[in-house]
Amino acid sequence: MLAGLFTAIALMFAPAPAEPVPLVSLDLPPGGGFGPEGCKLTIVFVQSTGVIYLNKQRIDRAKLGEALVKLDGSPGACKRIAVRANEDARYTDVLSVISLIRYNGFTAIALISEDWRADAP
């Protein structure tokens, strides 16, 4: 009984664990909008089969980074990218797409969680 009391006291005064380091940081927009007014949003869609779409056009994973960089320079382009996936998409597929986007220099990445069936490719 005394040992349990000492353990409880020791736990009360133990140092707090260090803050966890995030592996991926996401720029989640507040509700109601994403990006500056008039900004054309770039959407990357990941299907459950692993197929990727860039603004509703199917694209090969190997060409996604290059295509995003080209879009970034076009008039009306937005440096913010939204990733959308259907609920059956594999976590690893979605995370690899996010990592690929970040690798190509894009850091403002949002996740779209609304119903994808309405306007999915």
N, C-alpha and C positions, 0 to 999 in steps of 0.2 A: 504494500500500500504506500509506503514511504517512497519507494522507487518510482511509482507512478506519479506521485506528487512532484518529485524532482524532475521527471521527464516533462511534465506539463509546464513547470516553471522555466525549464531550459528552452522549450519551444516558444514560449512567450517572448523571450529575449534573444532568440536566434535572429541573425541578420536576414532581411528580406531577400528573396531570390532576385537575380539581375533581370532587367527587362528583356523580354524575348526580342530577337532581331527579326524583322519581317523579311521573308524571302522575296516577296513581290509587293510593291506598294501600288495601290490603285487610286486614281483620282475619281472618286464617286461624286457625281453632281448632285446638287440639291434637287428636290422634286420640281418639276415644271419646266426644265430646260437644260440644255447642254451646249456649252460653247457660246461665243459672242452672237449677238443678234445678226441674222442673215448668214450665218456660217453654215456651209453645207457639211452636214455630218457624214463622216466616213464610218461605215458599219462593216465589220467582219463577222460573218455568220458561220458557225461550226455546226454541222449536222451530226446526228448520231452515228452515221457511217464514217465520219472523219472528213467528209468532203467540205471544202472551204469555199465561201463566196465572199467577194469583195464588192460591196454595193450591188448586190443581187446578181453578179456575174461570177460564174464558177471560175476558180483560179487554182492552179497547182501550188502546193505548199512551198515549193522551191522558188516560185516567182512572186510570192506575196510581198516579201520585203522590198524588192525592186519596184513593184507596182505601187506600194504605199509611198515610196520616196518620189515617184513620178507624180502621183496625185497631190503630194504636198506642195509641189511647185506650180500647180495649175491655178488659174484665177478662181477665186471663191472657195478654194480648198481650206480646210480647217486642220490645224495640227492636232486636233482631238479625235481620237478613234474610240468607237464603242464596239465591244465584243458581245455578241449575242449567240447563245447556243440553245438548242432544244433540250428538254429535260433528260433525254436519253443519251446525250453526248457524253463521251468519256471525259473524266476529269483531266486525264493526261493530255488528251487532244486539245482541250480548251487552254490548259496551262502552257502547252508548247506553243500555241498560237500567240498567247500573251507574251511569252518570252521572246518569240521571233519579232514581234512588234517592238518590244523594248530594245532588242539588239540593233534594230535599224534606226534608233535614235528617238523614238516616240515615247514620251513619259506620261502624257496625259491620256490615260486609258480608263474608260468607264465600262461597267458591265450593265447590260440591259436585262432587266428581269421581267418585263411585261410579257404578255402572252405572244409567243412567236408565231402561232398558227395563222394569225390574221394576215400577215404580209411576208411570210417566209418565202424564200426563193423556191 
